[in-house]
Amino acid sequence: MFLAPWLAIAPGLALTIAVFGINMFGDAMRDLLDPRMRGTGGRFGGAAAVRITS
């Protein structure tokens, strides 16, 4: 570890990026396919969204 720290850092970083990507993909699929969220505009378009009209 002291002579070649990249032998642990590189696989750890690759695993972290892979898990993060899979998590983001799963969240996007849930937002698209969850029937309870249909008609609310997704995660950010529901009742919490505020529209400013003049």
C-alpha positions in Angstrom: 0.0 0.0 0.0 2.8 2.4 0.7 4.7 1.7 -2.5 1.8 1.4 -4.9 -1.4 3.1 -3.4 -3.1 3.2 -6.9 -3.5 -0.6 -6.6 -6.2 0.1 -4.1 -7.4 3.5 -5.2 -8.1 2.7 -8.8 -10.4 -0.2 -8.2 -12.1 1.6 -5.4 -12.7 4.6 -7.5 -14.0 2.5 -10.4 -16.4 0.6 -8.1 -17.6 3.9 -6.6 -18.3 5.3 -10.1 -20.1 2.1 -11.2 -22.3 2.0 -8.1 -23.2 5.7 -8.5 -24.0 5.3 -12.1 -26.3 2.3 -11.5 -28.0 4.2 -8.7 -28.7 7.2 -10.9 -30.0 4.9 -13.7 -32.3 3.2 -11.2 -33.6 6.5 -9.9 -34.3 7.6 -13.5 -36.1 4.4 -14.3 -38.2 4.7 -11.1 -39.1 8.3 -12.0 -40.2 7.3 -15.5 -42.1 4.1 -14.6 -43.6 4.6 -11.1 -47.4 4.9 -11.6 -47.8 6.7 -8.3 -45.7 9.6 -9.7 -47.6 9.8 -13.0 -49.2 13.2 -13.5 -47.1 14.9 -10.9 -44.3 15.8 -13.2 -41.7 13.5 -11.6 -39.5 14.2 -8.7 -39.3 18.0 -9.1 -42.6 18.8 -10.8 -45.0 17.9 -8.1 -46.8 20.0 -5.4 -43.5 21.4 -4.3 -42.9 23.1 -7.6 -43.9 26.8 -7.5 -44.9 28.6 -10.7 -44.5 32.3 -10.8 -46.9 34.0 -13.1 -47.3 37.7 -13.7 
